[in-house]
Amino acid sequence: MSLSCRPGCAACCIAPSISTPIPGMPQGKPAGVPCVQLDEHLRCKIFGLPSRPAVCGQLAASLEMCGPQDDAGQFARAYLTQLEALTRP
């Protein structure tokens, strides 16, 4: 089941590593580090633009990943952190 991104979460912009260049992060970003493209409202400044990494566009909010509606992204950060650890080379 697909969901809309929840305001103030930004788990997918913090928890996973990104191995491709991001404007302002030419080497990508390590897991657990906030993307430089997050604004003060924890929204992506390059959402929908060609400069946004493909992996970002492929990650969609879901009940499995995001968990309860009212946890401010804690469930999603834990889920993505575990997924990152399980898929680390």
Sequence and secondary structure as in RCSB ss.txt:
>XXXX:A:sequence
MSLSCRPGCAACCIAPSISTPIPGMPQGKPAGVPCVQLDEHLRCKIFGLPSRPAVCGQLAASLEMCGPQDDAGQF
ARAYLTQLEALTRP
>XXXX:A:secstr
 B    TT  GGGTSS B S BTTBTT B TTS  TTB TTS BTTTTSTTS HHHHH   BHHHH STTSTTHH
HHHHHHHHHHHH  
